[in-house]
Amino acid sequence: MTWIDLEHHIPDVDGISFLRAEWWDERSRFVLVRFAVNGKEQELGLRLDLDKRVFLDHFSDPKVDKLVQSQVRPIWTTIAKKRKLFT
């Protein structure tokens, strides 16, 4: 498994911290974004589709979901640099 730290690159939103992105296969278009709520890492992560640049998972609170979805671009950019998706 490969992972990249997000904690120092992506700002917290509404008590949600983005910790790291994980993937098993360099060719996979999906990564798992681990996150914490109020400092407690959650058991499940958010699946991110790198091609569509969207989280496949959502929060039940529309306000929180919108804030989390707004972080897709900076998360994608951080991952893209590591995986060299720009070439």
PDB file of N, CA, C and O in Angstrom, chain B, residues numbered from 101:
ATOM      1  N   MET B 101       0.842  -1.180   0.000  1.00  0.00           N
ATOM      2  CA  MET B 101       0.000   0.000   0.000  1.00  0.00           C
ATOM      3  C   MET B 101       0.889   1.248   0.000  1.00  0.00           C
ATOM      4  O   MET B 101       1.919   1.301   0.673  1.00  0.00           O
ATOM      5  N   THR B 102       0.469   2.223  -0.758  1.00  0.00           N
ATOM      6  CA  THR B 102       1.139   3.515  -0.809  1.00  0.00           C
ATOM      7  C   THR B 102       0.206   4.543  -0.183  1.00  0.00           C
ATOM      8  O   THR B 102      -1.015   4.447  -0.311  1.00  0.00           O
ATOM      9  N   TRP B 103       0.781   5.512   0.484  1.00  0.00           N
ATOM     10  CA  TRP B 103      -0.050   6.562   1.067  1.00  0.00           C
ATOM     11  C   TRP B 103       0.711   7.881   1.036  1.00  0.00           C
ATOM     12  O   TRP B 103       1.934   7.928   0.907  1.00  0.00           O
ATOM     13  N   ILE B 104      -0.064   8.939   1.160  1.00  0.00           N
ATOM     14  CA  ILE B 104       0.497  10.286   1.196  1.00  0.00           C
ATOM     15  C   ILE B 104      -0.181  11.061   2.317  1.00  0.00           C
ATOM     16  O   ILE B 104      -1.393  10.968   2.510  1.00  0.00           O
ATOM     17  N   ASP B 105       0.606  11.816   3.042  1.00  0.00           N
ATOM     18  CA  ASP B 105       0.105  12.626   4.147  1.00  0.00           C
ATOM     19  C   ASP B 105      -0.723  13.795   3.603  1.00  0.00           C
ATOM     20  O   ASP B 105      -0.284  14.504   2.698  1.00  0.00           O
ATOM     21  N   LEU B 106      -1.892  13.983   4.148  1.00  0.00           N
ATOM     22  CA  LEU B 106      -2.729  15.129   3.780  1.00  0.00           C
ATOM     23  C   LEU B 106      -2.858  16.124   4.928  1.00  0.00           C
ATOM     24  O   LEU B 106      -3.223  17.282   4.725  1.00  0.00           O
ATOM     25  N   GLU B 107      -2.558  15.662   6.117  1.00  0.00           N
ATOM     26  CA  GLU B 107      -2.809  16.437   7.323  1.00  0.00           C
ATOM     27  C   GLU B 107      -2.173  17.822   7.301  1.00  0.00           C
ATOM     28  O   GLU B 107      -2.748  18.777   7.824  1.00  0.00           O
ATOM     29  N   HIS B 108      -1.011  17.936   6.710  1.00  0.00           N
ATOM     30  CA  HIS B 108      -0.316  19.226   6.691  1.00  0.00           C
ATOM     31  C   HIS B 108      -0.502  19.990   5.386  1.00  0.00           C
ATOM     32  O   HIS B 108       0.105  21.040   5.179  1.00  0.00           O
ATOM     33  N   HIS B 109      -1.349  19.453   4.503  1.00  0.00           N
ATOM     34  CA  HIS B 109      -1.559  20.074   3.193  1.00  0.00           C
ATOM     35  C   HIS B 109      -3.000  20.569   2.991  1.00  0.00           C
ATOM     36  O   HIS B 109      -3.243  21.500   2.223  1.00  0.00           O
ATOM     37  N   ILE B 110      -3.938  19.938   3.683  1.00  0.00           N
ATOM     38  CA  ILE B 110      -5.349  20.237   3.471  1.00  0.00           C
ATOM     39  C   ILE B 110      -5.933  20.810   4.762  1.00  0.00           C
ATOM     40  O   ILE B 110      -5.800  20.192   5.818  1.00  0.00           O
ATOM     41  N   PRO B 111      -6.573  21.969   4.700  1.00  0.00           N
ATOM     42  CA  PRO B 111      -7.139  22.564   5.918  1.00  0.00           C
ATOM     43  C   PRO B 111      -8.338  21.767   6.439  1.00  0.00           C
ATOM     44  O   PRO B 111      -9.058  21.122   5.677  1.00  0.00           O
ATOM     45  N   ASP B 112      -8.528  21.830   7.742  1.00  0.00           N
ATOM     46  CA  ASP B 112      -9.695  21.215   8.366  1.00  0.00           C
ATOM     47  C   ASP B 112     -10.954  21.973   7.961  1.00  0.00           C
ATOM     48  O   ASP B 112     -10.927  23.182   7.733  1.00  0.00           O
ATOM     49  N   VAL B 113     -12.060  21.231   7.878  1.00  0.00           N
ATOM     50  CA  VAL B 113     -13.349  21.861   7.597  1.00  0.00           C
ATOM     51  C   VAL B 113     -14.380  21.348   8.592  1.00  0.00           C
ATOM     52  O   VAL B 113     -14.638  20.146   8.667  1.00  0.00           O
ATOM     53  N   ASP B 114     -14.961  22.251   9.346  1.00  0.00           N
ATOM     54  CA  ASP B 114     -16.061  21.936  10.261  1.00  0.00           C
ATOM     55  C   ASP B 114     -15.753  20.727  11.150  1.00  0.00           C
ATOM     56  O   ASP B 114     -16.590  19.836  11.298  1.00  0.00           O
ATOM     57  N   GLY B 115     -14.558  20.695  11.738  1.00  0.00           N
ATOM     58  CA  GLY B 115     -14.172  19.613  12.639  1.00  0.00           C
ATOM     59  C   GLY B 115     -13.672  18.360  11.948  1.00  0.00           C
ATOM     60  O   GLY B 115     -13.398  17.362  12.615  1.00  0.00           O
ATOM     61  N   ILE B 116     -13.545  18.383  10.625  1.00  0.00           N
ATOM     62  CA  ILE B 116     -13.066  17.231   9.865  1.00  0.00           C
ATOM     63  C   ILE B 116     -11.643  17.508   9.390  1.00  0.00           C
ATOM     64  O   ILE B 116     -11.368  18.516   8.739  1.00  0.00           O
ATOM     65  N   SER B 117     -10.749  16.584   9.735  1.00  0.00           N
ATOM     66  CA  SER B 117      -9.349  16.675   9.317  1.00  0.00           C
ATOM     67  C   SER B 117      -9.065  15.572   8.306  1.00  0.00           C
ATOM     68  O   SER B 117      -9.451  14.420   8.508  1.00  0.00           O
ATOM     69  N   PHE B 118      -8.408  15.919   7.246  1.00  0.00           N
ATOM     70  CA  PHE B 118      -8.013  14.940   6.236  1.00  0.00           C
ATOM     71  C   PHE B 118      -6.612  14.461   6.601  1.00  0.00           C
ATOM     72  O   PHE B 118      -5.680  15.262   6.671  1.00  0.00           O
ATOM     73  N   LEU B 119      -6.462  13.168   6.831  1.00  0.00           N
ATOM     74  CA  LEU B 119      -5.217  12.627   7.361  1.00  0.00           C
ATOM     75  C   LEU B 119      -4.274  12.117   6.292  1.00  0.00           C
ATOM     76  O   LEU B 119      -3.112  12.521   6.239  1.00  0.00           O
ATOM     77  N   ARG B 120      -4.770  11.225   5.432  1.00  0.00           N
ATOM     78  CA  ARG B 120      -3.911  10.637   4.401  1.00  0.00           C
ATOM     79  C   ARG B 120      -4.763  10.029   3.301  1.00  0.00           C
ATOM     80  O   ARG B 120      -5.950   9.756   3.482  1.00  0.00           O
ATOM     81  N   ALA B 121      -4.132   9.828   2.167  1.00  0.00           N
ATOM     82  CA  ALA B 121      -4.756   9.130   1.041  1.00  0.00           C
ATOM     83  C   ALA B 121      -3.987   7.838   0.844  1.00  0.00           C
ATOM     84  O   ALA B 121      -2.757   7.822   0.876  1.00  0.00           O
ATOM     85  N   GLU B 122      -4.729   6.745   0.638  1.00  0.00           N
ATOM     86  CA  GLU B 122      -4.118   5.426   0.507  1.00  0.00           C
ATOM     87  C   GLU B 122      -4.556   4.763  -0.791  1.00  0.00           C
ATOM     88  O   GLU B 122      -5.685   4.947  -1.246  1.00  0.00           O
ATOM     89  N   TRP B 123      -3.640   3.983  -1.385  1.00  0.00           N
ATOM     90  CA  TRP B 123      -4.001   3.189  -2.557  1.00  0.00           C
ATOM     91  C   TRP B 123      -3.074   1.990  -2.656  1.00  0.00           C
ATOM     92  O   TRP B 123      -1.932   2.028  -2.199  1.00  0.00           O
ATOM     93  N   TRP B 124      -3.583   0.927  -3.260  1.00  0.00           N
ATOM     94  CA  TRP B 124      -2.820  -0.310  -3.415  1.00  0.00           C
ATOM     95  C   TRP B 124      -2.160  -0.399  -4.785  1.00  0.00           C
ATOM     96  O   TRP B 124      -1.073  -0.962  -4.916  1.00  0.00           O
ATOM     97  N   ASP B 125      -2.794   0.141  -5.780  1.00  0.00           N
ATOM     98  CA  ASP B 125      -2.322  -0.017  -7.161  1.00  0.00           C
ATOM     99  C   ASP B 125      -2.112   1.372  -7.763  1.00  0.00           C
ATOM    100  O   ASP B 125      -3.023   2.200  -7.767  1.00  0.00           O
ATOM    101  N   GLU B 126      -0.917   1.616  -8.265  1.00  0.00           N
ATOM    102  CA  GLU B 126      -0.595   2.920  -8.857  1.00  0.00           C
ATOM    103  C   GLU B 126      -1.478   3.255 -10.059  1.00  0.00           C
ATOM    104  O   GLU B 126      -1.642   4.427 -10.399  1.00  0.00           O
ATOM    105  N   ARG B 127      -2.040   2.247 -10.695  1.00  0.00           N
ATOM    106  CA  ARG B 127      -2.883   2.485 -11.865  1.00  0.00           C
ATOM    107  C   ARG B 127      -4.354   2.701 -11.517  1.00  0.00           C
ATOM    108  O   ARG B 127      -5.153   3.074 -12.376  1.00  0.00           O
ATOM    109  N   SER B 128      -4.703   2.467 -10.262  1.00  0.00           N
ATOM    110  CA  SER B 128      -6.098   2.605  -9.853  1.00  0.00           C
ATOM    111  C   SER B 128      -6.534   4.064  -9.888  1.00  0.00           C
ATOM    112  O   SER B 128      -5.782   4.969  -9.527  1.00  0.00           O
ATOM    113  N   ARG B 129      -7.752   4.262 -10.327  1.00  0.00           N
ATOM    114  CA  ARG B 129      -8.276   5.634 -10.337  1.00  0.00           C
ATOM    115  C   ARG B 129      -8.963   5.975  -9.017  1.00  0.00           C
ATOM    116  O   ARG B 129      -9.484   7.077  -8.849  1.00  0.00           O
ATOM    117  N   PHE B 130      -8.960   5.022  -8.081  1.00  0.00           N
ATOM    118  CA  PHE B 130      -9.605   5.247  -6.785  1.00  0.00           C
ATOM    119  C   PHE B 130      -8.572   5.256  -5.665  1.00  0.00           C
ATOM    120  O   PHE B 130      -7.632   4.461  -5.661  1.00  0.00           O
ATOM    121  N   VAL B 131      -8.763   6.169  -4.717  1.00  0.00           N
ATOM    122  CA  VAL B 131      -7.951   6.193  -3.499  1.00  0.00           C
ATOM    123  C   VAL B 131      -8.907   6.301  -2.317  1.00  0.00           C
ATOM    124  O   VAL B 131     -10.057   6.716  -2.462  1.00  0.00           O
ATOM    125  N   LEU B 132      -8.414   5.922  -1.163  1.00  0.00           N
ATOM    126  CA  LEU B 132      -9.190   6.036   0.064  1.00  0.00           C
ATOM    127  C   LEU B 132      -8.611   7.179   0.871  1.00  0.00           C
ATOM    128  O   LEU B 132      -7.423   7.174   1.192  1.00  0.00           O
ATOM    129  N   VAL B 133      -9.433   8.153   1.199  1.00  0.00           N
ATOM    130  CA  VAL B 133      -8.999   9.305   1.978  1.00  0.00           C
ATOM    131  C   VAL B 133      -9.425   9.078   3.426  1.00  0.00           C
ATOM    132  O   VAL B 133     -10.614   9.035   3.741  1.00  0.00           O
ATOM    133  N   ARG B 134      -8.432   8.935   4.294  1.00  0.00           N
ATOM    134  CA  ARG B 134      -8.699   8.753   5.725  1.00  0.00           C
ATOM    135  C   ARG B 134      -8.904  10.120   6.349  1.00  0.00           C
ATOM    136  O   ARG B 134      -8.234  11.088   5.990  1.00  0.00           O
ATOM    137  N   PHE B 135      -9.846  10.189   7.296  1.00  0.00           N
ATOM    138  CA  PHE B 135     -10.166  11.456   7.924  1.00  0.00           C
ATOM    139  C   PHE B 135     -10.513  11.254   9.386  1.00  0.00           C
ATOM    140  O   PHE B 135     -10.796  10.139   9.825  1.00  0.00           O
ATOM    141  N   ALA B 136     -10.487  12.348  10.135  1.00  0.00           N
ATOM    142  CA  ALA B 136     -10.857  12.339  11.548  1.00  0.00           C
ATOM    143  C   ALA B 136     -11.973  13.351  11.763  1.00  0.00           C
ATOM    144  O   ALA B 136     -12.026  14.386  11.097  1.00  0.00           O
ATOM    145  N   VAL B 137     -12.853  13.045  12.689  1.00  0.00           N
ATOM    146  CA  VAL B 137     -13.913  13.969  13.094  1.00  0.00           C
ATOM    147  C   VAL B 137     -13.628  14.358  14.535  1.00  0.00           C
ATOM    148  O   VAL B 137     -13.579  13.508  15.424  1.00  0.00           O
ATOM    149  N   ASN B 138     -13.439  15.659  14.753  1.00  0.00           N
ATOM    150  CA  ASN B 138     -13.095  16.185  16.077  1.00  0.00           C
ATOM    151  C   ASN B 138     -11.921  15.434  16.693  1.00  0.00           C
ATOM    152  O   ASN B 138     -11.934  15.104  17.879  1.00  0.00           O
ATOM    153  N   GLY B 139     -10.901  15.167  15.872  1.00  0.00           N
ATOM    154  CA  GLY B 139      -9.672  14.555  16.347  1.00  0.00           C
ATOM    155  C   GLY B 139      -9.674  13.038  16.414  1.00  0.00           C
ATOM    156  O   GLY B 139      -8.638  12.442  16.710  1.00  0.00           O
ATOM    157  N   LYS B 140     -10.806  12.392  16.148  1.00  0.00           N
ATOM    158  CA  LYS B 140     -10.884  10.927  16.215  1.00  0.00           C
ATOM    159  C   LYS B 140     -10.947  10.347  14.803  1.00  0.00           C
ATOM    160  O   LYS B 140     -11.892  10.591  14.052  1.00  0.00           O
ATOM    161  N   GLU B 141      -9.898   9.561  14.457  1.00  0.00           N
ATOM    162  CA  GLU B 141      -9.881   8.955  13.128  1.00  0.00           C
ATOM    163  C   GLU B 141     -11.069   8.013  12.971  1.00  0.00           C
ATOM    164  O   GLU B 141     -11.373   7.220  13.862  1.00  0.00           O
ATOM    165  N   GLN B 142     -11.728   8.112  11.833  1.00  0.00           N
ATOM    166  CA  GLN B 142     -12.899   7.295  11.545  1.00  0.00           C
ATOM    167  C   GLN B 142     -12.485   5.946  10.968  1.00  0.00           C
ATOM    168  O   GLN B 142     -11.471   5.824  10.280  1.00  0.00           O
ATOM    169  N   GLU B 143     -13.291   4.951  11.264  1.00  0.00           N
ATOM    170  CA  GLU B 143     -13.005   3.592  10.809  1.00  0.00           C
ATOM    171  C   GLU B 143     -13.036   3.493   9.287  1.00  0.00           C
ATOM    172  O   GLU B 143     -12.191   2.835   8.680  1.00  0.00           O
ATOM    173  N   LEU B 144     -14.006   4.146   8.686  1.00  0.00           N
ATOM    174  CA  LEU B 144     -14.150   4.126   7.233  1.00  0.00           C
ATOM    175  C   LEU B 144     -13.580   5.414   6.650  1.00  0.00           C
ATOM    176  O   LEU B 144     -13.617   6.461   7.296  1.00  0.00           O
ATOM    177  N   GLY B 145     -13.060   5.337   5.443  1.00  0.00           N
ATOM    178  CA  GLY B 145     -12.555   6.515   4.762  1.00  0.00           C
ATOM    179  C   GLY B 145     -13.520   6.953   3.677  1.00  0.00           C
ATOM    180  O   GLY B 145     -14.594   6.375   3.508  1.00  0.00           O
ATOM    181  N   LEU B 146     -13.124   7.973   2.950  1.00  0.00           N
ATOM    182  CA  LEU B 146     -13.909   8.485   1.825  1.00  0.00           C
ATOM    183  C   LEU B 146     -13.257   8.006   0.527  1.00  0.00           C
ATOM    184  O   LEU B 146     -12.065   8.226   0.312  1.00  0.00           O
ATOM    185  N   ARG B 147     -14.026   7.359  -0.325  1.00  0.00           N
ATOM    186  CA  ARG B 147     -13.500   6.907  -1.611  1.00  0.00           C
ATOM    187  C   ARG B 147     -13.482   8.102  -2.567  1.00  0.00           C
ATOM    188  O   ARG B 147     -14.479   8.806  -2.729  1.00  0.00           O
ATOM    189  N   LEU B 148     -12.330   8.309  -3.189  1.00  0.00           N
ATOM    190  CA  LEU B 148     -12.156   9.413  -4.129  1.00  0.00           C
ATOM    191  C   LEU B 148     -11.883   8.856  -5.513  1.00  0.00           C
ATOM    192  O   LEU B 148     -10.953   8.071  -5.704  1.00  0.00           O
ATOM    193  N   ASP B 149     -12.697   9.264  -6.479  1.00  0.00           N
ATOM    194  CA  ASP B 149     -12.495   8.895  -7.876  1.00  0.00           C
ATOM    195  C   ASP B 149     -11.597   9.964  -8.494  1.00  0.00           C
ATOM    196  O   ASP B 149     -12.018  11.108  -8.671  1.00  0.00           O
ATOM    197  N   LEU B 150     -10.368   9.593  -8.820  1.00  0.00           N
ATOM    198  CA  LEU B 150      -9.410  10.564  -9.341  1.00  0.00           C
ATOM    199  C   LEU B 150      -9.764  11.043 -10.746  1.00  0.00           C
ATOM    200  O   LEU B 150      -9.453  12.177 -11.110  1.00  0.00           O
ATOM    201  N   ASP B 151     -10.406  10.195 -11.531  1.00  0.00           N
ATOM    202  CA  ASP B 151     -10.789  10.605 -12.885  1.00  0.00           C
ATOM    203  C   ASP B 151     -11.920  11.634 -12.851  1.00  0.00           C
ATOM    204  O   ASP B 151     -11.873  12.645 -13.552  1.00  0.00           O
ATOM    205  N   LYS B 152     -12.918  11.368 -12.042  1.00  0.00           N
ATOM    206  CA  LYS B 152     -14.077  12.272 -11.962  1.00  0.00           C
ATOM    207  C   LYS B 152     -13.866  13.397 -10.957  1.00  0.00           C
ATOM    208  O   LYS B 152     -14.607  14.380 -10.938  1.00  0.00           O
ATOM    209  N   ARG B 153     -12.839  13.236 -10.122  1.00  0.00           N
ATOM    210  CA  ARG B 153     -12.512  14.228  -9.093  1.00  0.00           C
ATOM    211  C   ARG B 153     -13.703  14.501  -8.189  1.00  0.00           C
ATOM    212  O   ARG B 153     -14.147  15.638  -8.029  1.00  0.00           O
ATOM    213  N   VAL B 154     -14.204  13.421  -7.605  1.00  0.00           N
ATOM    214  CA  VAL B 154     -15.352  13.528  -6.708  1.00  0.00           C
ATOM    215  C   VAL B 154     -15.275  12.422  -5.660  1.00  0.00           C
ATOM    216  O   VAL B 154     -14.824  11.312  -5.941  1.00  0.00           O
ATOM    217  N   PHE B 155     -15.726  12.749  -4.436  1.00  0.00           N
ATOM    218  CA  PHE B 155     -15.869  11.721  -3.419  1.00  0.00           C
ATOM    219  C   PHE B 155     -17.094  10.892  -3.755  1.00  0.00           C
ATOM    220  O   PHE B 155     -18.134  11.437  -4.125  1.00  0.00           O
ATOM    221  N   LEU B 156     -16.979   9.586  -3.630  1.00  0.00           N
ATOM    222  CA  LEU B 156     -18.104   8.698  -3.882  1.00  0.00           C
ATOM    223  C   LEU B 156     -18.967   8.538  -2.633  1.00  0.00           C
ATOM    224  O   LEU B 156     -20.099   8.063  -2.714  1.00  0.00           O
ATOM    225  N   ASP B 157     -18.437   8.933  -1.488  1.00  0.00           N
ATOM    226  CA  ASP B 157     -19.159   8.851  -0.219  1.00  0.00           C
ATOM    227  C   ASP B 157     -19.593  10.253   0.200  1.00  0.00           C
ATOM    228  O   ASP B 157     -18.964  11.252  -0.148  1.00  0.00           O
ATOM    229  N   HIS B 158     -20.676  10.294   0.952  1.00  0.00           N
ATOM    230  CA  HIS B 158     -21.232  11.592   1.355  1.00  0.00           C
ATOM    231  C   HIS B 158     -21.592  11.596   2.834  1.00  0.00           C
ATOM    232  O   HIS B 158     -21.816  10.545   3.435  1.00  0.00           O
ATOM    233  N   PHE B 159     -21.643  12.785   3.405  1.00  0.00           N
ATOM    234  CA  PHE B 159     -22.084  12.980   4.779  1.00  0.00           C
ATOM    235  C   PHE B 159     -23.584  13.265   4.776  1.00  0.00           C
ATOM    236  O   PHE B 159     -24.113  13.839   3.823  1.00  0.00           O
ATOM    237  N   SER B 160     -24.256  12.865   5.838  1.00  0.00           N
ATOM    238  CA  SER B 160     -25.706  13.058   5.898  1.00  0.00           C
ATOM    239  C   SER B 160     -26.094  14.535   6.035  1.00  0.00           C
ATOM    240  O   SER B 160     -27.176  14.936   5.604  1.00  0.00           O
ATOM    241  N   ASP B 161     -25.227  15.328   6.625  1.00  0.00           N
ATOM    242  CA  ASP B 161     -25.488  16.768   6.770  1.00  0.00           C
ATOM    243  C   ASP B 161     -25.049  17.458   5.475  1.00  0.00           C
ATOM    244  O   ASP B 161     -23.862  17.462   5.151  1.00  0.00           O
ATOM    245  N   PRO B 162     -25.997  18.042   4.730  1.00  0.00           N
ATOM    246  CA  PRO B 162     -25.651  18.678   3.443  1.00  0.00           C
ATOM    247  C   PRO B 162     -24.595  19.774   3.559  1.00  0.00           C
ATOM    248  O   PRO B 162     -23.773  19.936   2.657  1.00  0.00           O
ATOM    249  N   LYS B 163     -24.606  20.526   4.653  1.00  0.00           N
ATOM    250  CA  LYS B 163     -23.624  21.602   4.837  1.00  0.00           C
ATOM    251  C   LYS B 163     -22.218  21.011   4.963  1.00  0.00           C
ATOM    252  O   LYS B 163     -21.284  21.478   4.311  1.00  0.00           O
ATOM    253  N   VAL B 164     -22.074  19.994   5.795  1.00  0.00           N
ATOM    254  CA  VAL B 164     -20.783  19.339   5.989  1.00  0.00           C
ATOM    255  C   VAL B 164     -20.342  18.666   4.689  1.00  0.00           C
ATOM    256  O   VAL B 164     -19.176  18.746   4.304  1.00  0.00           O
ATOM    257  N   ASP B 165     -21.275  18.011   4.027  1.00  0.00           N
ATOM    258  CA  ASP B 165     -20.949  17.337   2.772  1.00  0.00           C
ATOM    259  C   ASP B 165     -20.414  18.321   1.737  1.00  0.00           C
ATOM    260  O   ASP B 165     -19.446  18.029   1.034  1.00  0.00           O
ATOM    261  N   LYS B 166     -21.043  19.475   1.650  1.00  0.00           N
ATOM    262  CA  LYS B 166     -20.600  20.490   0.684  1.00  0.00           C
ATOM    263  C   LYS B 166     -19.190  20.980   1.035  1.00  0.00           C
ATOM    264  O   LYS B 166     -18.362  21.175   0.145  1.00  0.00           O
ATOM    265  N   LEU B 167     -18.919  21.176   2.314  1.00  0.00           N
ATOM    266  CA  LEU B 167     -17.585  21.609   2.740  1.00  0.00           C
ATOM    267  C   LEU B 167     -16.532  20.548   2.428  1.00  0.00           C
ATOM    268  O   LEU B 167     -15.438  20.867   1.963  1.00  0.00           O
ATOM    269  N   VAL B 168     -16.871  19.285   2.688  1.00  0.00           N
ATOM    270  CA  VAL B 168     -15.945  18.195   2.414  1.00  0.00           C
ATOM    271  C   VAL B 168     -15.707  18.077   0.906  1.00  0.00           C
ATOM    272  O   VAL B 168     -14.566  17.938   0.465  1.00  0.00           O
ATOM    273  N   GLN B 169     -16.771  18.131   0.127  1.00  0.00           N
ATOM    274  CA  GLN B 169     -16.634  18.048  -1.331  1.00  0.00           C
ATOM    275  C   GLN B 169     -15.787  19.200  -1.872  1.00  0.00           C
ATOM    276  O   GLN B 169     -15.113  19.051  -2.891  1.00  0.00           O
ATOM    277  N   SER B 170     -15.819  20.336  -1.198  1.00  0.00           N
ATOM    278  CA  SER B 170     -15.035  21.491  -1.663  1.00  0.00           C
ATOM    279  C   SER B 170     -13.527  21.257  -1.529  1.00  0.00           C
ATOM    280  O   SER B 170     -12.730  21.999  -2.102  1.00  0.00           O
ATOM    281  N   GLN B 171     -13.141  20.232  -0.775  1.00  0.00           N
ATOM    282  CA  GLN B 171     -11.723  19.939  -0.590  1.00  0.00           C
ATOM    283  C   GLN B 171     -11.183  18.931  -1.603  1.00  0.00           C
ATOM    284  O   GLN B 171      -9.998  18.600  -1.579  1.00  0.00           O
ATOM    285  N   VAL B 172     -12.048  18.445  -2.491  1.00  0.00           N
ATOM    286  CA  VAL B 172     -11.602  17.456  -3.482  1.00  0.00           C
ATOM    287  C   VAL B 172     -10.455  18.006  -4.329  1.00  0.00           C
ATOM    288  O   VAL B 172      -9.460  17.313  -4.541  1.00  0.00           O
ATOM    289  N   ARG B 173     -10.580  19.211  -4.803  1.00  0.00           N
ATOM    290  CA  ARG B 173      -9.542  19.756  -5.698  1.00  0.00           C
ATOM    291  C   ARG B 173      -8.168  19.810  -5.038  1.00  0.00           C
ATOM    292  O   ARG B 173      -7.205  19.310  -5.621  1.00  0.00           O
ATOM    293  N   PRO B 174      -8.033  20.402  -3.830  1.00  0.00           N
ATOM    294  CA  PRO B 174      -6.693  20.407  -3.218  1.00  0.00           C
ATOM    295  C   PRO B 174      -6.193  19.003  -2.868  1.00  0.00           C
ATOM    296  O   PRO B 174      -4.993  18.741  -2.944  1.00  0.00           O
ATOM    297  N   ILE B 175      -7.095  18.103  -2.488  1.00  0.00           N
ATOM    298  CA  ILE B 175      -6.693  16.724  -2.207  1.00  0.00           C
ATOM    299  C   ILE B 175      -6.222  16.066  -3.501  1.00  0.00           C
ATOM    300  O   ILE B 175      -5.178  15.414  -3.522  1.00  0.00           O
ATOM    301  N   TRP B 176      -6.986  16.234  -4.576  1.00  0.00           N
ATOM    302  CA  TRP B 176      -6.613  15.658  -5.870  1.00  0.00           C
ATOM    303  C   TRP B 176      -5.245  16.182  -6.317  1.00  0.00           C
ATOM    304  O   TRP B 176      -4.407  15.412  -6.785  1.00  0.00           O
ATOM    305  N   THR B 177      -5.025  17.466  -6.175  1.00  0.00           N
ATOM    306  CA  THR B 177      -3.762  18.076  -6.593  1.00  0.00           C
ATOM    307  C   THR B 177      -2.590  17.492  -5.805  1.00  0.00           C
ATOM    308  O   THR B 177      -1.540  17.199  -6.376  1.00  0.00           O
ATOM    309  N   THR B 178      -2.768  17.325  -4.507  1.00  0.00           N
ATOM    310  CA  THR B 178      -1.720  16.752  -3.660  1.00  0.00           C
ATOM    311  C   THR B 178      -1.405  15.321  -4.097  1.00  0.00           C
ATOM    312  O   THR B 178      -0.238  14.942  -4.202  1.00  0.00           O
ATOM    313  N   ILE B 179      -2.435  14.540  -4.349  1.00  0.00           N
ATOM    314  CA  ILE B 179      -2.248  13.162  -4.805  1.00  0.00           C
ATOM    315  C   ILE B 179      -1.636  13.137  -6.208  1.00  0.00           C
ATOM    316  O   ILE B 179      -0.740  12.340  -6.486  1.00  0.00           O
ATOM    317  N   ALA B 180      -2.117  13.998  -7.073  1.00  0.00           N
ATOM    318  CA  ALA B 180      -1.636  14.038  -8.464  1.00  0.00           C
ATOM    319  C   ALA B 180      -0.140  14.324  -8.526  1.00  0.00           C
ATOM    320  O   ALA B 180       0.563  13.757  -9.362  1.00  0.00           O
ATOM    321  N   LYS B 181       0.345  15.183  -7.663  1.00  0.00           N
ATOM    322  CA  LYS B 181       1.786  15.476  -7.631  1.00  0.00           C
ATOM    323  C   LYS B 181       2.570  14.222  -7.251  1.00  0.00           C
ATOM    324  O   LYS B 181       3.607  13.929  -7.847  1.00  0.00           O
ATOM    325  N   LYS B 182       2.074  13.489  -6.263  1.00  0.00           N
ATOM    326  CA  LYS B 182       2.755  12.272  -5.809  1.00  0.00           C
ATOM    327  C   LYS B 182       2.709  11.191  -6.894  1.00  0.00           C
ATOM    328  O   LYS B 182       3.705  10.511  -7.141  1.00  0.00           O
ATOM    329  N   ARG B 183       1.572  11.042  -7.526  1.00  0.00           N
ATOM    330  CA  ARG B 183       1.407   9.978  -8.519  1.00  0.00           C
ATOM    331  C   ARG B 183       1.760  10.439  -9.931  1.00  0.00           C
ATOM    332  O   ARG B 183       1.664   9.667 -10.886  1.00  0.00           O
ATOM    333  N   LYS B 184       2.164  11.687 -10.056  1.00  0.00           N
ATOM    334  CA  LYS B 184       2.554  12.253 -11.351  1.00  0.00           C
ATOM    335  C   LYS B 184       1.443  12.114 -12.395  1.00  0.00           C
ATOM    336  O   LYS B 184       1.674  11.648 -13.511  1.00  0.00           O
ATOM    337  N   LEU B 185       0.237  12.527 -12.011  1.00  0.00           N
ATOM    338  CA  LEU B 185      -0.917  12.434 -12.900  1.00  0.00           C
ATOM    339  C   LEU B 185      -0.951  13.556 -13.937  1.00  0.00           C
ATOM    340  O   LEU B 185      -1.758  13.519 -14.866  1.00  0.00           O
ATOM    341  N   PHE B 186      -0.089  14.541 -13.782  1.00  0.00           N
ATOM    342  CA  PHE B 186      -0.111  15.673 -14.701  1.00  0.00           C
ATOM    343  C   PHE B 186       0.533  15.337 -16.042  1.00  0.00           C
ATOM    344  O   PHE B 186       0.327  16.052 -17.022  1.00  0.00           O
ATOM    345  N   THR B 187       1.311  14.253 -16.095  1.00  0.00           N
ATOM    346  CA  THR B 187       2.028  13.926 -17.340  1.00  0.00           C
ATOM    347  C   THR B 187       1.201  13.041 -18.229  1.00  0.00           C
ATOM    348  O   THR B 187       1.645  12.668 -19.315  1.00  0.00           O
TER     349      THR B 187
END
